Amino acid sequence: MKKSLLVMTCLLMLTLGGCKEDQQKPKSESVSGVEVLEVLATNSTTNEKDISMTLHHAVKGQDVYLECIITPNFEFKENRGAKKQGEGQVVVYLDNKKWGSFAKGAFILKNVPKGKHDLTVKLLHNDWTEYGIERSIQIEI
């Protein structure tokens, strides 16, 4: 009887321990000698809630680690279907040349040539039309 009561108590503690109201923002990997810059942009032309993009980056060797956090309620989608507010992807330009498009919030640009570069990230709808949100930063490899 005591054993089953102990098991039930443990299960209850595990269940209640997993219920949290506020989710914590994930912590970025710590890399020494790396500059992390937070860039904010707000699109003021949408009819629905304003969309905001936060961009974090880190340079490690010839790789650039990017994290795009888009709020509120944005979902990354690869498809090129009908335009739907709150869905889409990002496209990355390096020195005004398209590097690639990404349907996820975190990605790596590998083997970026050495030197100083202008990096631009644009937010796109599913149908590849622009939200009007873009951020440019300078990086050095």
N, C-alpha and C positions, 0 to 999 in steps of 0.2 A: 504494500500500500504506500509506504513511504517512498519507494522507488518510483512508482507511477506519479505521485504527487511532485517529486523532484523533476521528473521529465516534463510534466505539464507546465511547471513553473518556468523551466528553461525555455520551452517552446513559446510561452507567453512573452517572456523577456525578449526573445529574438524577434517575435512579431512586432512588439511595441517599439523595439529599438530601431526597426527599419522604417517606421512612420515618422517622417520629418516634414514640417511645413515648408521650410526654406531650403532649397538646394544650394550647396556651396559651389562656387565657381571652381573648376579644376585648376590646380596649380601647374604652371608651366615648368618644364624641365629646367633646372638651373645649369647654366653654362657660363663659365668664367670668361671674362673679356668680350662678352657679347652685348651689344646694345639692343634693348627691347623698347620699341616705341609704340605707344597706343595712339591711334588716330581715330577720331570720331567724325561721322558725317550724318546729317539728317536730311531726308528728302521731304521738302515741304510742299510738294505738288500732289501728293496722293490724297484721294478722297477718304480713304480709310485711315487707320492709325498710322502715324509717321513711322517710317522704317529707319532704323539706325544701324550703322555698320562700325564695328570696332575691329581694328587690324593690329595684330601683334606680329612681330617678325624677329628672327634671330639669324645671324650668319655664322655658319660653322664650316670652315674650310671654303670650298667652292659651292656649298649648298646653302640655300635660303629656306628657312622654315617659316611658313606663314600660317596664321590662324585668323580666320574671319568669323566674327561673331555678329550675327545679324538678328536684330530684335525689332519688334515683338513678333512672335509666332511665324518665323520664316522657315520654310522647308526647302532644302536643296533637292532639286530634281534634274535628272539628265535629259528627260524627253523634250522634244521640240514641239509639243502639242499646243493647245490653245493657251492664250495668255491668261494666267490666273494670279491675282494679287497674293503675295506672300509665298510664291514659289519661284524657283529659278536656280541660277548658278552664277559663278564669278568667272570673269575672263582676266587674265594677267598679261600685261604688256611690259617688256623689258626694252628700254630705249626706243619706245614707240613701235616696237615690233611685237606681234602677238606671240606670247610664249606658250599659252595653252588655256583651256577652259576647265573648270573644276566644279563638280557637283557635290562637294563636301566642304566642310568648314576648315579643315586642316590639311595641308599638303606641303610637299617639298619641291623646290625648283633645284634640280641637280645639275652639277657641272656648269655653273654660271661662270662665264669668262672673267678673268681677273680685271680689276679696275673699278672705277666709279660708274654707277648705273642709276638711271631713273626707272623706278618700278611703279606701275600703275595697276590698280585693281578696280574693275568696274562690276557693278551688280546688274545682272540681266534677268528679265522675265523668262518663262519657259519658251517663248517664241523668239528669243534673242533680242527683243527690244530692250532698251535701257531703262532702268528705274530712275536714272539721273543721279545716282550715287557713285562716286568714284573717289579714290584716294591715291595720291602719288607720294612716294617717299624716295629718298636717295639711299643707296646702299654702297658699300665698298667691300670688294672681295680681296 
